[in-house]
Amino acid sequence: MDVKTLLSSQELKDSLDKHWPDTLEIARALALGEQYDVHLFADSWPHITTLILTYNEGSAKRVFIFSTDASKSVSTLEKSGIITDFKISIVLGSPFNSLLSFNMLKLNFCVPMMSTIHAIDLPMAIEIDPTKREELKDFLYRHWPDTVEIVHALTLSDGHSIHLFADSWPHVTTLILTYNEGSAKQVFIFTTDASQGVLTLEKSGIIADLEISLVIGDKEILQRAMDKIISDPLYVGQKYHICEEVAARFIYNASFVTMNNRKPLPAGYKLDAIHSSDVELIASKWHPYDGLKRLMIHYITNYPNVAIYDTTREPPQPISWVTSSGLGALWHLYTVEEHRGKGLGTLVIQEITEKLLAEGVTPLTYIQLSKKSSQSIFAKLGYVRTGSVVAFMDALQ
């Protein structure tokens, strides 16, 4: 049943907005021109449990499946005849069972062509079952040490809305972590195959989430993913900026500490946490974009941080500080210019490291490759460069 013939586009959009908000792709598709050949199929009308959207991108067809009943979605998909169309290049479905039940664990479509059967293998993003996470954590500890962010995320509470996607299971080449920090979503991409990483990111649908504030991963993946989503006529969401310079990941390891003695704090300074009255000021010095400033405020108010205050002024002013995230990552290390050269940055790193270790968290940080002096300081304090370099894709809104 092609429901576009039953309702005007606006009536259908209004109904979906009100009753089925996660069908955003349909609302956007209904605004496309006739050349996209948009069709919508339903299992019944007006009591719908399954909606299937198809539209064309040049010579390729995309299919989106929305359902509250996996068995209904399989039946509707099969009876619509869509799946035998060999122009199909991508299928996204929810629930995932609707794809599995159609013998598509890796989207292996049986397409009739010239009286023979041809298999088209389209890899997709598989969300890892929470019951498998402990097994995954053990594997990552042993074989993939630069995925420490995932290991830390798996210890966080349910309120962080943690999701893990893989290109396949159990033979994983790409892992994508998403988790929430307040109202902001962060995405971490780990892969041994850049092409597979792009495919998994695209097919997970993550990148179209308007709440994303920061994406961290291989620069080639981020650039290719951004180019792809910007060219997608369905995508009218977040705008992103990829930082030009990549960074190295440094993870704390007590065995590598070479600077054991902490120098005394010079006169006129006091070691403290960031005062509530200074949160806005410090967040504003991190990033010009409002979304990332809000993220920094969330870090400061929810996780360990350290600041050194100039007590010669009244009221005392923060002049050196560092913050941390829910994953134990150090962010926003900064010392006011006229107070540099006194070892204050080293002191705040030592203090925040001790705070995180006391909470059972292994600290890590990201340092741009050009900042050799920062790398040297962290190395003396026990931070070891681990894994591949990463890039940052920031949300501009």
Salt bridges, closest charged atoms under 4 A:
ASP2 OD2 - HIS39 ND1 2.73
ASP37 OD1 - HIS39 NE2 2.92
ASP85 OD2 - LYS61 NZ 2.79
GLU127 OE2 - HIS163 ND1 2.34
GLU134 OE2 - LYS137 NZ 3.49
GLU149 OE2 - ARG249 NE 2.99
GLU181 OE1 - HIS298 NE2 2.90
GLU202 OE2 - ARG62 NH2 3.32
ASP209 OD2 - LYS185 NZ 2.75
GLU220 OE2 - ARG224 NH1 2.97
ASP232 OD2 - ARG62 NH1 2.69
GLU244 OE1 - LYS219 NZ 3.96
ASP272 OD2 - HIS275 NE2 2.91
ASP278 OD2 - HIS275 ND1 3.83
ASP290 OD1 - LYS293 NZ 3.47
ASP310 OD2 - HIS339 NE2 3.97
GLU351 OE1 - ARG262 NH1 2.77
GLU354 OE2 - ARG262 NH2 2.94
ASP394 OD2 - HIS287 NE2 3.16
